[in-house]
Amino acid sequence: MFGRLRTSFGRFVSSMRVDVVTSEDQRPRNLFEAAAAYVSACAEDDQDRIDEATTWVSPEALSFGVNELACRAVIALARERDESPRTVARDLLGLPAA
């Protein structure tokens, strides 16, 4: 999964920021919406949605949003499992217990 993230990140690093508004009723997406769409598309291996999400915000903003989403997900899982975030993160990555 992280290989796909790196590959996709490489594609949009050189792209410029694009604000996409397809109609008057839609508003520009914020970085958290872009991060959620990007990560879920990566998990489902949906390249079209990945490409779309990368146009909603700048690469830096998307990177920040993905990082924030990862932090919140690990914290939520740690609370659910009644374990430390460090333990959960290492388990998700398949690393041995520290």
mmCIF file as gemmi writes it, N, C-alpha and C atoms, coordinates in Angstrom:
data_model
loop_
_atom_site.group_PDB
_atom_site.id
_atom_site.type_symbol
_atom_site.label_atom_id
_atom_site.label_alt_id
_atom_site.label_comp_id
_atom_site.label_asym_id
_atom_site.label_entity_id
_atom_site.label_seq_id
_atom_site.pdbx_PDB_ins_code
_atom_site.Cartn_x
_atom_site.Cartn_y
_atom_site.Cartn_z
_atom_site.occupancy
_atom_site.B_iso_or_equiv
_atom_site.pdbx_formal_charge
_atom_site.auth_seq_id
_atom_site.auth_asym_id
_atom_site.pdbx_PDB_model_num
ATOM 1 N N . MET Axp A 1 ? 0.828 -1.193 0 1 0 ? 1 A 1
ATOM 2 C CA . MET Axp A 1 ? 0 0 0 1 0 ? 1 A 1
ATOM 3 C C . MET Axp A 1 ? 0.87 1.254 0 1 0 ? 1 A 1
ATOM 4 N N . PHE Axp A 2 ? 1.937 1.255 0.798 1 0 ? 2 A 1
ATOM 5 C CA . PHE Axp A 2 ? 2.772 2.439 0.87 1 0 ? 2 A 1
ATOM 6 C C . PHE Axp A 2 ? 3.548 2.645 -0.428 1 0 ? 2 A 1
ATOM 7 N N . GLY Axp A 3 ? 3.807 1.556 -1.157 1 0 ? 3 A 1
ATOM 8 C CA . GLY Axp A 3 ? 4.43 1.688 -2.465 1 0 ? 3 A 1
ATOM 9 C C . GLY Axp A 3 ? 3.532 2.439 -3.426 1 0 ? 3 A 1
ATOM 10 N N . ARG Axp A 4 ? 2.23 2.124 -3.366 1 0 ? 4 A 1
ATOM 11 C CA . ARG Axp A 4 ? 1.271 2.836 -4.215 1 0 ? 4 A 1
ATOM 12 C C . ARG Axp A 4 ? 1.178 4.3 -3.802 1 0 ? 4 A 1
ATOM 13 N N . LEU Axp A 5 ? 1.243 4.565 -2.495 1 0 ? 5 A 1
ATOM 14 C CA . LEU Axp A 5 ? 1.196 5.95 -2.032 1 0 ? 5 A 1
ATOM 15 C C . LEU Axp A 5 ? 2.402 6.725 -2.56 1 0 ? 5 A 1
ATOM 16 N N . ARG Axp A 6 ? 3.586 6.101 -2.485 1 0 ? 6 A 1
ATOM 17 C CA . ARG Axp A 6 ? 4.786 6.772 -2.975 1 0 ? 6 A 1
ATOM 18 C C . ARG Axp A 6 ? 4.686 7.029 -4.478 1 0 ? 6 A 1
ATOM 19 N N . THR Axp A 7 ? 4.207 6.035 -5.22 1 0 ? 7 A 1
ATOM 20 C CA . THR Axp A 7 ? 4.066 6.185 -6.664 1 0 ? 7 A 1
ATOM 21 C C . THR Axp A 7 ? 3.091 7.304 -6.997 1 0 ? 7 A 1
ATOM 22 N N . SER Axp A 8 ? 1.944 7.282 -6.348 1 0 ? 8 A 1
ATOM 23 C CA . SER Axp A 8 ? 0.944 8.32 -6.604 1 0 ? 8 A 1
ATOM 24 C C . SER Axp A 8 ? 1.445 9.691 -6.17 1 0 ? 8 A 1
ATOM 25 N N . PHE Axp A 9 ? 2.146 9.74 -5.032 1 0 ? 9 A 1
ATOM 26 C CA . PHE Axp A 9 ? 2.685 11.004 -4.546 1 0 ? 9 A 1
ATOM 27 C C . PHE Axp A 9 ? 3.666 11.567 -5.56 1 0 ? 9 A 1
ATOM 28 N N . GLY Axp A 10 ? 4.483 10.714 -6.148 1 0 ? 10 A 1
ATOM 29 C CA . GLY Axp A 10 ? 5.435 11.155 -7.151 1 0 ? 10 A 1
ATOM 30 C C . GLY Axp A 10 ? 4.759 11.767 -8.366 1 0 ? 10 A 1
ATOM 31 N N . ARG Axp A 11 ? 3.579 11.239 -8.712 1 0 ? 11 A 1
ATOM 32 C CA . ARG Axp A 11 ? 2.852 11.759 -9.873 1 0 ? 11 A 1
ATOM 33 C C . ARG Axp A 11 ? 2.359 13.17 -9.663 1 0 ? 11 A 1
ATOM 34 N N . PHE Axp A 12 ? 1.922 13.458 -8.451 1 0 ? 12 A 1
ATOM 35 C CA . PHE Axp A 12 ? 1.328 14.773 -8.274 1 0 ? 12 A 1
ATOM 36 C C . PHE Axp A 12 ? 2.252 15.787 -7.628 1 0 ? 12 A 1
ATOM 37 N N . VAL Axp A 13 ? 3.466 15.39 -7.254 1 0 ? 13 A 1
ATOM 38 C CA . VAL Axp A 13 ? 4.4 16.346 -6.668 1 0 ? 13 A 1
ATOM 39 C C . VAL Axp A 13 ? 4.693 17.478 -7.632 1 0 ? 13 A 1
ATOM 40 N N . SER Axp A 14 ? 4.842 17.117 -8.904 1 0 ? 14 A 1
ATOM 41 C CA . SER Axp A 14 ? 5.172 18.138 -9.89 1 0 ? 14 A 1
ATOM 42 C C . SER Axp A 14 ? 3.957 18.886 -10.426 1 0 ? 14 A 1
ATOM 43 N N . SER Axp A 15 ? 2.77 18.449 -10.053 1 0 ? 15 A 1
ATOM 44 C CA . SER Axp A 15 ? 1.571 19.124 -10.562 1 0 ? 15 A 1
ATOM 45 C C . SER Axp A 15 ? 1.318 20.428 -9.821 1 0 ? 15 A 1
ATOM 46 N N . MET Axp A 16 ? 0.631 21.314 -10.49 1 0 ? 16 A 1
ATOM 47 C CA . MET Axp A 16 ? 0.293 22.583 -9.867 1 0 ? 16 A 1
ATOM 48 C C . MET Axp A 16 ? -1.048 22.461 -9.165 1 0 ? 16 A 1
ATOM 49 N N . ARG Axp A 17 ? -1.299 23.385 -8.27 1 0 ? 17 A 1
ATOM 50 C CA . ARG Axp A 17 ? -2.579 23.397 -7.565 1 0 ? 17 A 1
ATOM 51 C C . ARG Axp A 17 ? -3.689 23.729 -8.542 1 0 ? 17 A 1
ATOM 52 N N . VAL Axp A 18 ? -4.754 22.959 -8.44 1 0 ? 18 A 1
ATOM 53 C CA . VAL Axp A 18 ? -5.905 23.17 -9.303 1 0 ? 18 A 1
ATOM 54 C C . VAL Axp A 18 ? -7.147 23.196 -8.422 1 0 ? 18 A 1
ATOM 55 N N . ASP Axp A 19 ? -7.914 24.252 -8.516 1 0 ? 19 A 1
ATOM 56 C CA . ASP Axp A 19 ? -9.186 24.309 -7.811 1 0 ? 19 A 1
ATOM 57 C C . ASP Axp A 19 ? -10.266 23.839 -8.776 1 0 ? 19 A 1
ATOM 58 N N . VAL Axp A 20 ? -10.976 22.791 -8.394 1 0 ? 20 A 1
ATOM 59 C CA . VAL Axp A 20 ? -11.98 22.224 -9.268 1 0 ? 20 A 1
ATOM 60 C C . VAL Axp A 20 ? -13.359 22.531 -8.712 1 0 ? 20 A 1
ATOM 61 N N . VAL Axp A 21 ? -14.154 23.24 -9.493 1 0 ? 21 A 1
ATOM 62 C CA . VAL Axp A 21 ? -15.541 23.489 -9.15 1 0 ? 21 A 1
ATOM 63 C C . VAL Axp A 21 ? -16.328 23.208 -10.425 1 0 ? 21 A 1
ATOM 64 N N . THR Axp A 22 ? -17.134 22.141 -10.395 1 0 ? 22 A 1
ATOM 65 C CA . THR Axp A 22 ? -17.818 21.74 -11.613 1 0 ? 22 A 1
ATOM 66 C C . THR Axp A 22 ? -19.155 22.441 -11.812 1 0 ? 22 A 1
ATOM 67 N N . SER Axp A 23 ? -19.745 22.954 -10.754 1 0 ? 23 A 1
ATOM 68 C CA . SER Axp A 23 ? -20.984 23.71 -10.898 1 0 ? 23 A 1
ATOM 69 C C . SER Axp A 23 ? -21.048 24.754 -9.797 1 0 ? 23 A 1
ATOM 70 N N . GLU Axp A 24 ? -22.016 25.626 -9.917 1 0 ? 24 A 1
ATOM 71 C CA . GLU Axp A 24 ? -22.144 26.68 -8.917 1 0 ? 24 A 1
ATOM 72 C C . GLU Axp A 24 ? -22.542 26.133 -7.553 1 0 ? 24 A 1
ATOM 73 N N . ASP Axp A 25 ? -23.192 24.961 -7.518 1 0 ? 25 A 1
ATOM 74 C CA . ASP Axp A 25 ? -23.646 24.382 -6.26 1 0 ? 25 A 1
ATOM 75 C C . ASP Axp A 25 ? -22.518 23.715 -5.487 1 0 ? 25 A 1
ATOM 76 N N . GLN Axp A 26 ? -21.453 23.332 -6.172 1 0 ? 26 A 1
ATOM 77 C CA . GLN Axp A 26 ? -20.354 22.655 -5.492 1 0 ? 26 A 1
ATOM 78 C C . GLN Axp A 26 ? -19.329 23.67 -5.025 1 0 ? 26 A 1
ATOM 79 N N . ARG Axp A 27 ? -18.73 23.378 -3.9 1 0 ? 27 A 1
ATOM 80 C CA . ARG Axp A 27 ? -17.68 24.231 -3.368 1 0 ? 27 A 1
ATOM 81 C C . ARG Axp A 27 ? -16.347 23.518 -3.548 1 0 ? 27 A 1
ATOM 82 N N . PRO Axp A 28 ? -15.243 24.234 -3.509 1 0 ? 28 A 1
ATOM 83 C CA . PRO Axp A 28 ? -13.942 23.569 -3.582 1 0 ? 28 A 1
ATOM 84 C C . PRO Axp A 28 ? -13.753 22.636 -2.387 1 0 ? 28 A 1
ATOM 85 N N . ARG Axp A 29 ? -13.073 21.527 -2.602 1 0 ? 29 A 1
ATOM 86 C CA . ARG Axp A 29 ? -12.843 20.555 -1.538 1 0 ? 29 A 1
ATOM 87 C C . ARG Axp A 29 ? -11.753 21.062 -0.599 1 0 ? 29 A 1
ATOM 88 N N . ASN Axp A 30 ? -11.843 20.699 0.677 1 0 ? 30 A 1
ATOM 89 C CA . ASN Axp A 30 ? -10.782 21.055 1.601 1 0 ? 30 A 1
ATOM 90 C C . ASN Axp A 30 ? -9.779 19.904 1.682 1 0 ? 30 A 1
ATOM 91 N N . LEU Axp A 31 ? -8.682 20.121 2.384 1 0 ? 31 A 1
ATOM 92 C CA . LEU Axp A 31 ? -7.607 19.136 2.399 1 0 ? 31 A 1
ATOM 93 C C . LEU Axp A 31 ? -8.015 17.836 3.078 1 0 ? 31 A 1
ATOM 94 N N . PHE Axp A 32 ? -8.918 17.873 4.042 1 0 ? 32 A 1
ATOM 95 C CA . PHE Axp A 32 ? -9.332 16.635 4.711 1 0 ? 32 A 1
ATOM 96 C C . PHE Axp A 32 ? -10.24 15.8 3.821 1 0 ? 32 A 1
ATOM 97 N N . GLU Axp A 33 ? -11.099 16.463 3.038 1 0 ? 33 A 1
ATOM 98 C CA . GLU Axp A 33 ? -11.912 15.726 2.062 1 0 ? 33 A 1
ATOM 99 C C . GLU Axp A 33 ? -11.018 15.09 1.005 1 0 ? 33 A 1
ATOM 100 N N . ALA Axp A 34 ? -10.023 15.838 0.555 1 0 ? 34 A 1
ATOM 101 C CA . ALA Axp A 34 ? -9.09 15.317 -0.446 1 0 ? 34 A 1
ATOM 102 C C . ALA Axp A 34 ? -8.308 14.128 0.112 1 0 ? 34 A 1
ATOM 103 N N . ALA Axp A 35 ? -7.838 14.236 1.358 1 0 ? 35 A 1
ATOM 104 C CA . ALA Axp A 35 ? -7.075 13.146 1.969 1 0 ? 35 A 1
ATOM 105 C C . ALA Axp A 35 ? -7.935 11.901 2.131 1 0 ? 35 A 1
ATOM 106 N N . ALA Axp A 36 ? -9.173 12.071 2.584 1 0 ? 36 A 1
ATOM 107 C CA . ALA Axp A 36 ? -10.062 10.92 2.755 1 0 ? 36 A 1
ATOM 108 C C . ALA Axp A 36 ? -10.35 10.248 1.422 1 0 ? 36 A 1
ATOM 109 N N . ALA Axp A 37 ? -10.606 11.049 0.399 1 0 ? 37 A 1
ATOM 110 C CA . ALA Axp A 37 ? -10.872 10.484 -0.929 1 0 ? 37 A 1
ATOM 111 C C . ALA Axp A 37 ? -9.634 9.795 -1.481 1 0 ? 37 A 1
ATOM 112 N N . TYR Axp A 38 ? -8.476 10.4 -1.298 1 0 ? 38 A 1
ATOM 113 C CA . TYR Axp A 38 ? -7.226 9.85 -1.807 1 0 ? 38 A 1
ATOM 114 C C . TYR Axp A 38 ? -6.882 8.52 -1.139 1 0 ? 38 A 1
ATOM 115 N N . VAL Axp A 39 ? -6.946 8.479 0.178 1 0 ? 39 A 1
ATOM 116 C CA . VAL Axp A 39 ? -6.588 7.255 0.911 1 0 ? 39 A 1
ATOM 117 C C . VAL Axp A 39 ? -7.578 6.138 0.621 1 0 ? 39 A 1
ATOM 118 N N . SER Axp A 40 ? -8.868 6.452 0.594 1 0 ? 40 A 1
ATOM 119 C CA . SER Axp A 40 ? -9.847 5.406 0.298 1 0 ? 40 A 1
ATOM 120 C C . SER Axp A 40 ? -9.688 4.896 -1.132 1 0 ? 40 A 1
ATOM 121 N N . ALA Axp A 41 ? -9.364 5.779 -2.072 1 0 ? 41 A 1
ATOM 122 C CA . ALA Axp A 41 ? -9.13 5.349 -3.448 1 0 ? 41 A 1
ATOM 123 C C . ALA Axp A 41 ? -7.881 4.479 -3.553 1 0 ? 41 A 1
ATOM 124 N N . CYS Axp A 42 ? -6.848 4.817 -2.806 1 0 ? 42 A 1
ATOM 125 C CA . CYS Axp A 42 ? -5.639 3.989 -2.787 1 0 ? 42 A 1
ATOM 126 C C . CYS Axp A 42 ? -5.938 2.61 -2.219 1 0 ? 42 A 1
ATOM 127 N N . ALA Axp A 43 ? -6.723 2.565 -1.163 1 0 ? 43 A 1
ATOM 128 C CA . ALA Axp A 43 ? -7.072 1.282 -0.547 1 0 ? 43 A 1
ATOM 129 C C . ALA Axp A 43 ? -7.881 0.414 -1.508 1 0 ? 43 A 1
ATOM 130 N N . GLU Axp A 44 ? -8.687 1.043 -2.362 1 0 ? 44 A 1
ATOM 131 C CA . GLU Axp A 44 ? -9.507 0.316 -3.324 1 0 ? 44 A 1
ATOM 132 C C . GLU Axp A 44 ? -8.83 0.197 -4.686 1 0 ? 44 A 1
ATOM 133 N N . ASP Axp A 45 ? -7.612 0.73 -4.802 1 0 ? 45 A 1
ATOM 134 C CA . ASP Axp A 45 ? -6.832 0.685 -6.038 1 0 ? 45 A 1
ATOM 135 C C . ASP Axp A 45 ? -7.608 1.275 -7.216 1 0 ? 45 A 1
ATOM 136 N N . ASP Axp A 46 ? -8.218 2.444 -6.977 1 0 ? 46 A 1
ATOM 137 C CA . ASP Axp A 46 ? -9.024 3.133 -7.988 1 0 ? 46 A 1
ATOM 138 C C . ASP Axp A 46 ? -8.239 4.344 -8.5 1 0 ? 46 A 1
ATOM 139 N N . GLN Axp A 47 ? -7.502 4.144 -9.58 1 0 ? 47 A 1
ATOM 140 C CA . GLN Axp A 47 ? -6.616 5.181 -10.093 1 0 ? 47 A 1
ATOM 141 C C . GLN Axp A 47 ? -7.352 6.442 -10.526 1 0 ? 47 A 1
ATOM 142 N N . ASP Axp A 48 ? -8.545 6.311 -11.064 1 0 ? 48 A 1
ATOM 143 C CA . ASP Axp A 48 ? -9.304 7.492 -11.483 1 0 ? 48 A 1
ATOM 144 C C . ASP Axp A 48 ? -9.631 8.391 -10.292 1 0 ? 48 A 1
ATOM 145 N N . ARG Axp A 49 ? -10.077 7.785 -9.196 1 0 ? 49 A 1
ATOM 146 C CA . ARG Axp A 49 ? -10.385 8.577 -7.991 1 0 ? 49 A 1
ATOM 147 C C . ARG Axp A 49 ? -9.123 9.143 -7.363 1 0 ? 49 A 1
ATOM 148 N N . ILE Axp A 50 ? -8.014 8.401 -7.428 1 0 ? 50 A 1
ATOM 149 C CA . ILE Axp A 50 ? -6.737 8.913 -6.921 1 0 ? 50 A 1
ATOM 150 C C . ILE Axp A 50 ? -6.366 10.175 -7.687 1 0 ? 50 A 1
ATOM 151 N N . ASP Axp A 51 ? -6.417 10.089 -9.013 1 0 ? 51 A 1
ATOM 152 C CA . ASP Axp A 51 ? -6.063 11.235 -9.848 1 0 ? 51 A 1
ATOM 153 C C . ASP Axp A 51 ? -6.979 12.426 -9.583 1 0 ? 51 A 1
ATOM 154 N N . GLU Axp A 52 ? -8.271 12.166 -9.393 1 0 ? 52 A 1
ATOM 155 C CA . GLU Axp A 52 ? -9.211 13.25 -9.118 1 0 ? 52 A 1
ATOM 156 C C . GLU Axp A 52 ? -8.894 13.927 -7.782 1 0 ? 52 A 1
ATOM 157 N N . ALA Axp A 53 ? -8.661 13.137 -6.761 1 0 ? 53 A 1
ATOM 158 C CA . ALA Axp A 53 ? -8.397 13.696 -5.428 1 0 ? 53 A 1
ATOM 159 C C . ALA Axp A 53 ? -7.121 14.535 -5.411 1 0 ? 53 A 1
ATOM 160 N N . THR Axp A 54 ? -6.145 14.179 -6.223 1 0 ? 54 A 1
ATOM 161 C CA . THR Axp A 54 ? -4.891 14.941 -6.242 1 0 ? 54 A 1
ATOM 162 C C . THR Axp A 54 ? -5.052 16.322 -6.859 1 0 ? 54 A 1
ATOM 163 N N . THR Axp A 55 ? -6.16 16.553 -7.553 1 0 ? 55 A 1
ATOM 164 C CA . THR Axp A 55 ? -6.375 17.877 -8.149 1 0 ? 55 A 1
ATOM 165 C C . THR Axp A 55 ? -7.125 18.825 -7.222 1 0 ? 55 A 1
ATOM 166 N N . TRP Axp A 56 ? -7.662 18.317 -6.128 1 0 ? 56 A 1
ATOM 167 C CA . TRP Axp A 56 ? -8.491 19.146 -5.247 1 0 ? 56 A 1
ATOM 168 C C . TRP Axp A 56 ? -7.695 20.137 -4.421 1 0 ? 56 A 1
ATOM 169 N N . VAL Axp A 57 ? -6.483 19.78 -4.033 1 0 ? 57 A 1
ATOM 170 C CA . VAL Axp A 57 ? -5.652 20.649 -3.192 1 0 ? 57 A 1
ATOM 171 C C . VAL Axp A 57 ? -4.204 20.534 -3.656 1 0 ? 57 A 1
ATOM 172 N N . SER Axp A 58 ? -3.346 21.358 -3.105 1 0 ? 58 A 1
ATOM 173 C CA . SER Axp A 58 ? -1.928 21.303 -3.454 1 0 ? 58 A 1
ATOM 174 C C . SER Axp A 58 ? -1.315 20.013 -2.912 1 0 ? 58 A 1
ATOM 175 N N . PRO Axp A 59 ? -0.209 19.57 -3.493 1 0 ? 59 A 1
ATOM 176 C CA . PRO Axp A 59 ? 0.453 18.353 -2.998 1 0 ? 59 A 1
ATOM 177 C C . PRO Axp A 59 ? 0.849 18.446 -1.522 1 0 ? 59 A 1
ATOM 178 N N . GLU Axp A 60 ? 1.285 19.622 -1.093 1 0 ? 60 A 1
ATOM 179 C CA . GLU Axp A 60 ? 1.669 19.8 0.3 1 0 ? 60 A 1
ATOM 180 C C . GLU Axp A 60 ? 0.476 19.645 1.234 1 0 ? 60 A 1
ATOM 181 N N . ALA Axp A 61 ? -0.649 20.221 0.835 1 0 ? 61 A 1
ATOM 182 C CA . ALA Axp A 61 ? -1.863 20.118 1.646 1 0 ? 61 A 1
ATOM 183 C C . ALA Axp A 61 ? -2.351 18.676 1.692 1 0 ? 61 A 1
ATOM 184 N N . LEU Axp A 62 ? -2.299 17.986 0.569 1 0 ? 62 A 1
ATOM 185 C CA . LEU Axp A 62 ? -2.721 16.585 0.535 1 0 ? 62 A 1
ATOM 186 C C . LEU Axp A 62 ? -1.829 15.735 1.433 1 0 ? 62 A 1
ATOM 187 N N . SER Axp A 63 ? -0.531 15.975 1.387 1 0 ? 63 A 1
ATOM 188 C CA . SER Axp A 63 ? 0.406 15.239 2.238 1 0 ? 63 A 1
ATOM 189 C C . SER Axp A 63 ? 0.087 15.46 3.716 1 0 ? 63 A 1
ATOM 190 N N . PHE Axp A 64 ? -0.184 16.714 4.075 1 0 ? 64 A 1
ATOM 191 C CA . PHE Axp A 64 ? -0.558 17.015 5.454 1 0 ? 64 A 1
ATOM 192 C C . PHE Axp A 64 ? -1.857 16.309 5.84 1 0 ? 64 A 1
ATOM 193 N N . GLY Axp A 65 ? -2.841 16.333 4.949 1 0 ? 65 A 1
ATOM 194 C CA . GLY Axp A 65 ? -4.125 15.69 5.222 1 0 ? 65 A 1
ATOM 195 C C . GLY Axp A 65 ? -4.001 14.187 5.386 1 0 ? 65 A 1
ATOM 196 N N . VAL Axp A 66 ? -3.186 13.545 4.54 1 0 ? 66 A 1
ATOM 197 C CA . VAL Axp A 66 ? -2.965 12.1 4.648 1 0 ? 66 A 1
ATOM 198 C C . VAL Axp A 66 ? -2.28 11.785 5.97 1 0 ? 66 A 1
ATOM 199 N N . ASN Axp A 67 ? -1.304 12.583 6.359 1 0 ? 67 A 1
ATOM 200 C CA . ASN Axp A 67 ? -0.618 12.384 7.634 1 0 ? 67 A 1
ATOM 201 C C . ASN Axp A 67 ? -1.594 12.523 8.802 1 0 ? 67 A 1
ATOM 202 N N . GLU Axp A 68 ? -2.425 13.542 8.765 1 0 ? 68 A 1
ATOM 203 C CA . GLU Axp A 68 ? -3.405 13.757 9.83 1 0 ? 68 A 1
ATOM 204 C C . GLU Axp A 68 ? -4.405 12.611 9.896 1 0 ? 68 A 1
ATOM 205 N N . LEU Axp A 69 ? -4.847 12.128 8.744 1 0 ? 69 A 1
ATOM 206 C CA . LEU Axp A 69 ? -5.762 10.988 8.693 1 0 ? 69 A 1
ATOM 207 C C . LEU Axp A 69 ? -5.114 9.749 9.288 1 0 ? 69 A 1
ATOM 208 N N . ALA Axp A 70 ? -3.854 9.507 8.967 1 0 ? 70 A 1
ATOM 209 C CA . ALA Axp A 70 ? -3.139 8.351 9.515 1 0 ? 70 A 1
ATOM 210 C C . ALA Axp A 70 ? -3.04 8.445 11.038 1 0 ? 70 A 1
ATOM 211 N N . CYS Axp A 71 ? -2.71 9.616 11.536 1 0 ? 71 A 1
ATOM 212 C CA . CYS Axp A 71 ? -2.607 9.8 12.989 1 0 ? 71 A 1
ATOM 213 C C . CYS Axp A 71 ? -3.948 9.536 13.682 1 0 ? 71 A 1
ATOM 214 N N . ARG Axp A 72 ? -5.005 10.101 13.135 1 0 ? 72 A 1
ATOM 215 C CA . ARG Axp A 72 ? -6.329 9.921 13.734 1 0 ? 72 A 1
ATOM 216 C C . ARG Axp A 72 ? -6.788 8.464 13.661 1 0 ? 72 A 1
ATOM 217 N N . ALA Axp A 73 ? -6.468 7.787 12.556 1 0 ? 73 A 1
ATOM 218 C CA . ALA Axp A 73 ? -6.853 6.378 12.405 1 0 ? 73 A 1
ATOM 219 C C . ALA Axp A 73 ? -6.124 5.501 13.42 1 0 ? 73 A 1
ATOM 220 N N . VAL Axp A 74 ? -4.837 5.746 13.61 1 0 ? 74 A 1
ATOM 221 C CA . VAL Axp A 74 ? -4.067 4.958 14.57 1 0 ? 74 A 1
ATOM 222 C C . VAL Axp A 74 ? -4.578 5.206 15.985 1 0 ? 74 A 1
ATOM 223 N N . ILE Axp A 75 ? -4.872 6.444 16.311 1 0 ? 75 A 1
ATOM 224 C CA . ILE Axp A 75 ? -5.4 6.761 17.639 1 0 ? 75 A 1
ATOM 225 C C . ILE Axp A 75 ? -6.746 6.079 17.86 1 0 ? 75 A 1
ATOM 226 N N . ALA Axp A 76 ? -7.621 6.136 16.869 1 0 ? 76 A 1
ATOM 227 C CA . ALA Axp A 76 ? -8.937 5.503 17.003 1 0 ? 76 A 1
ATOM 228 C C . ALA Axp A 76 ? -8.811 3.99 17.161 1 0 ? 76 A 1
ATOM 229 N N . LEU Axp A 77 ? -7.946 3.375 16.387 1 0 ? 77 A 1
ATOM 230 C CA . LEU Axp A 77 ? -7.732 1.933 16.508 1 0 ? 77 A 1
ATOM 231 C C . LEU Axp A 77 ? -7.124 1.574 17.849 1 0 ? 77 A 1
ATOM 232 N N . ALA Axp A 78 ? -6.199 2.402 18.32 1 0 ? 78 A 1
ATOM 233 C CA . ALA Axp A 78 ? -5.566 2.137 19.613 1 0 ? 78 A 1
ATOM 234 C C . ALA Axp A 78 ? -6.6 2.183 20.731 1 0 ? 78 A 1
ATOM 235 N N . ARG Axp A 79 ? -7.496 3.142 20.678 1 0 ? 79 A 1
ATOM 236 C CA . ARG Axp A 79 ? -8.554 3.227 21.699 1 0 ? 79 A 1
ATOM 237 C C . ARG Axp A 79 ? -9.486 2.023 21.609 1 0 ? 79 A 1
ATOM 238 N N . GLU Axp A 80 ? -9.813 1.633 20.396 1 0 ? 80 A 1
ATOM 239 C CA . GLU Axp A 80 ? -10.705 0.495 20.188 1 0 ? 80 A 1
ATOM 240 C C . GLU Axp A 80 ? -10.087 -0.801 20.693 1 0 ? 80 A 1
ATOM 241 N N . ARG Axp A 81 ? -8.8 -0.951 20.464 1 0 ? 81 A 1
ATOM 242 C CA . ARG Axp A 81 ? -8.085 -2.174 20.878 1 0 ? 81 A 1
ATOM 243 C C . ARG Axp A 81 ? -7.554 -2.097 22.305 1 0 ? 81 A 1
ATOM 244 N N . ASP Axp A 82 ? -7.632 -0.932 22.917 1 0 ? 82 A 1
ATOM 245 C CA . ASP Axp A 82 ? -7.082 -0.69 24.242 1 0 ? 82 A 1
ATOM 246 C C . ASP Axp A 82 ? -5.577 -0.997 24.273 1 0 ? 82 A 1
ATOM 247 N N . GLU Axp A 83 ? -4.892 -0.484 23.244 1 0 ? 83 A 1
ATOM 248 C CA . GLU Axp A 83 ? -3.448 -0.623 23.116 1 0 ? 83 A 1
ATOM 249 C C . GLU Axp A 83 ? -2.844 0.752 22.87 1 0 ? 83 A 1
ATOM 250 N N . SER Axp A 84 ? -1.528 0.838 22.911 1 0 ? 84 A 1
ATOM 251 C CA . SER Axp A 84 ? -0.874 2.119 22.638 1 0 ? 84 A 1
ATOM 252 C C . SER Axp A 84 ? -0.856 2.373 21.127 1 0 ? 84 A 1
ATOM 253 N N . PRO Axp A 85 ? -0.855 3.642 20.73 1 0 ? 85 A 1
ATOM 254 C CA . PRO Axp A 85 ? -0.764 3.956 19.309 1 0 ? 85 A 1
ATOM 255 C C . PRO Axp A 85 ? 0.494 3.36 18.664 1 0 ? 85 A 1
ATOM 256 N N . ARG Axp A 86 ? 1.585 3.343 19.397 1 0 ? 86 A 1
ATOM 257 C CA . ARG Axp A 86 ? 2.83 2.773 18.87 1 0 ? 86 A 1
ATOM 258 C C . ARG Axp A 86 ? 2.653 1.291 18.543 1 0 ? 86 A 1
ATOM 259 N N . THR Axp A 87 ? 2.017 0.551 19.434 1 0 ? 87 A 1
ATOM 260 C CA . THR Axp A 87 ? 1.783 -0.873 19.213 1 0 ? 87 A 1
ATOM 261 C C . THR Axp A 87 ? 0.896 -1.093 17.999 1 0 ? 87 A 1
ATOM 262 N N . VAL Axp A 88 ? -0.15 -0.305 17.89 1 0 ? 88 A 1
ATOM 263 C CA . VAL Axp A 88 ? -1.074 -0.43 16.773 1 0 ? 88 A 1
ATOM 264 C C . VAL Axp A 88 ? -0.375 -0.097 15.454 1 0 ? 88 A 1
ATOM 265 N N . ALA Axp A 89 ? 0.382 0.986 15.425 1 0 ? 89 A 1
ATOM 266 C CA . ALA Axp A 89 ? 1.083 1.385 14.202 1 0 ? 89 A 1
ATOM 267 C C . ALA Axp A 89 ? 2.061 0.302 13.751 1 0 ? 89 A 1
ATOM 268 N N . ARG Axp A 90 ? 2.812 -0.237 14.692 1 0 ? 90 A 1
ATOM 269 C CA . ARG Axp A 90 ? 3.772 -1.291 14.345 1 0 ? 90 A 1
ATOM 270 C C . ARG Axp A 90 ? 3.043 -2.536 13.856 1 0 ? 90 A 1
ATOM 271 N N . ASP Axp A 91 ? 1.912 -2.849 14.473 1 0 ? 91 A 1
ATOM 272 C CA . ASP Axp A 91 ? 1.13 -4.024 14.055 1 0 ? 91 A 1
ATOM 273 C C . ASP Axp A 91 ? 0.578 -3.818 12.637 1 0 ? 91 A 1
ATOM 274 N N . LEU Axp A 92 ? 0.071 -2.633 12.349 1 0 ? 92 A 1
ATOM 275 C CA . LEU Axp A 92 ? -0.461 -2.352 11.005 1 0 ? 92 A 1
ATOM 276 C C . LEU Axp A 92 ? 0.607 -2.462 9.93 1 0 ? 92 A 1
ATOM 277 N N . LEU Axp A 93 ? 1.828 -2.105 10.281 1 0 ? 93 A 1
ATOM 278 C CA . LEU Axp A 93 ? 2.923 -2.177 9.317 1 0 ? 93 A 1
ATOM 279 C C . LEU Axp A 93 ? 3.625 -3.534 9.306 1 0 ? 93 A 1
ATOM 280 N N . GLY Axp A 94 ? 3.177 -4.44 10.181 1 0 ? 94 A 1
ATOM 281 C CA . GLY Axp A 94 ? 3.782 -5.763 10.217 1 0 ? 94 A 1
ATOM 282 C C . GLY Axp A 94 ? 5.156 -5.789 10.853 1 0 ? 94 A 1
ATOM 283 N N . LEU Axp A 95 ? 5.43 -4.821 11.713 1 0 ? 95 A 1
ATOM 284 C CA . LEU Axp A 95 ? 6.725 -4.758 12.377 1 0 ? 95 A 1
ATOM 285 C C . LEU Axp A 95 ? 6.67 -5.52 13.7 1 0 ? 95 A 1
ATOM 286 N N . PRO Axp A 96 ? 7.804 -6.043 14.144 1 0 ? 96 A 1
ATOM 287 C CA . PRO Axp A 96 ? 7.811 -6.744 15.433 1 0 ? 96 A 1
ATOM 288 C C . PRO Axp A 96 ? 7.568 -5.768 16.581 1 0 ? 96 A 1
ATOM 289 N N . ALA Axp A 97 ? 7.054 -6.282 17.666 1 0 ? 97 A 1
ATOM 290 C CA . ALA Axp A 97 ? 6.791 -5.447 18.843 1 0 ? 97 A 1
ATOM 291 C C . ALA Axp A 97 ? 8.085 -4.83 19.33 1 0 ? 97 A 1
ATOM 292 N N . ALA Axp A 98 ? 8.011 -3.572 19.725 1 0 ? 98 A 1
ATOM 293 C CA . ALA Axp A 98 ? 9.215 -2.863 20.175 1 0 ? 98 A 1
ATOM 294 C C . ALA Axp A 98 ? 9.494 -3.137 21.638 1 0 ? 98 A 1
